[in-house]
Amino acid sequence: MKEKKRLPFLLLGAVSGLLNGLFGGGGGMAAVPLLRASGLSQQKANASSLGVMLPLATTTLLFGIFQNGLPDINFWPLVLAAIPGGLIGALLLPKMKDSWLRQLFGGLLVFAALRMIFFS
């Protein structure tokens, strides 16, 4: 990959890591729009974002555990319930139209923003 084409992805990686480190998430949401802008379909951008997030989330989790320990309340039930949800989402992803995914993704961003502004 040419140096000029690599720079946006290096910046994206840095921003994704920063967001995950600060907020415990959000790096994947930042990655999807740039991946879309690079020419990937919505489905491939979503899947690629997840591929980036796995090592990033693992790193952030390990630092969080070493700094603060695991939370006492509801951590393991949340993890156990999230696994089937992730599997279902991965199975649904190839069946969804790009336009539906964009609308769902945009709606999620708006919901998250409003919730953070008014209810945090």
C-alpha positions in Angstrom: 0.0 0.0 0.0 1.4 3.4 -0.9 2.4 5.7 1.9 -0.3 8.3 1.0 -3.1 5.6 1.1 -1.8 4.2 4.4 -1.8 7.5 6.3 -5.7 7.7 6.7 -5.7 4.1 8.1 -2.9 4.9 10.5 -4.8 7.9 11.8 -8.0 5.9 12.0 -6.2 3.3 14.0 -4.9 5.9 16.4 -8.3 7.5 16.8 -10.0 4.2 17.3 -7.5 3.2 20.0 -7.8 6.6 21.7 -11.6 6.4 21.8 -11.5 2.8 23.2 -9.0 3.7 25.8 -10.9 6.8 27.0 -14.5 5.5 26.8 -14.2 1.7 26.8 -15.6 1.6 23.3 -16.5 3.7 20.3 -13.4 2.9 18.2 -15.4 0.7 15.9 -18.0 3.4 15.4 -15.2 5.8 14.4 -13.7 3.2 12.0 -16.8 2.4 10.0 -17.2 5.8 8.3 -13.6 5.9 7.1 -13.7 2.3 5.9 -16.9 3.3 4.0 -15.1 6.3 2.5 -12.3 4.0 1.4 -14.7 2.2 -0.9 -15.9 -0.7 1.2 -19.5 -1.7 1.3 -21.4 -1.1 4.6 -21.2 -4.9 5.3 -17.5 -5.1 4.7 -16.8 -1.9 6.7 -18.8 -3.3 9.6 -16.9 -6.6 9.4 -13.5 -4.9 9.0 -14.3 -2.7 12.0 -14.9 -5.8 14.1 -11.6 -7.2 13.0 -9.8 -4.1 14.2 -11.8 -4.0 17.4 -10.9 -7.5 18.6 -7.2 -6.8 19.4 -8.1 -3.2 20.5 -10.8 -4.3 22.9 -8.5 -7.1 24.3 -5.7 -4.6 24.9 -8.1 -2.1 26.5 -9.7 -4.8 28.7 -6.3 -6.0 29.9 -5.2 -2.5 30.9 -8.5 -1.9 32.6 -8.2 -5.2 34.6 -4.7 -4.3 35.7 -5.6 -0.8 36.6 -9.0 -1.3 38.2 -9.8 -5.0 38.4 -13.0 -6.5 37.0 -16.3 -4.9 38.1 -18.2 -6.8 40.8 -21.6 -6.4 39.3 -23.0 -8.2 36.2 -19.8 -8.5 34.3 -20.0 -12.2 33.5 -23.7 -12.3 32.7 -23.2 -9.4 30.3 -20.3 -11.3 28.6 -22.3 -14.5 28.4 -25.4 -12.8 26.9 -23.3 -10.7 24.5 -21.8 -13.8 22.8 -25.1 -15.1 21.3 -26.1 -11.6 20.3 -22.8 -11.2 18.4 -23.3 -14.5 16.7 -26.8 -13.5 15.6 -25.6 -10.2 14.4 -22.8 -11.9 12.4 -25.3 -14.3 10.8 -27.7 -11.4 9.9 -25.0 -9.1 8.5 -24.7 -10.7 5.0 -28.4 -10.8 4.6 -29.0 -7.1 5.2 -29.0 -4.4 2.5 -26.3 -1.7 2.8 -29.0 1.0 3.0 -30.6 -0.8 6.1 -27.2 -1.1 7.8 -26.4 2.6 7.2 -29.8 3.6 8.6 -29.4 1.3 11.7 -25.8 2.5 12.2 -26.8 6.2 11.9 -29.8 5.7 14.2 -27.5 4.0 16.8 -25.1 7.0 16.6 -27.9 9.5 17.1 -29.4 7.5 20.0 -26.0 7.2 21.7 -25.3 10.9 21.2 -28.7 12.0 22.6 -28.4 9.6 25.5 -25.0 10.9 26.4 -26.0 14.5 26.1 -29.3 14.3 28.0 -29.0 11.3 30.3 -25.5 11.0 31.5 
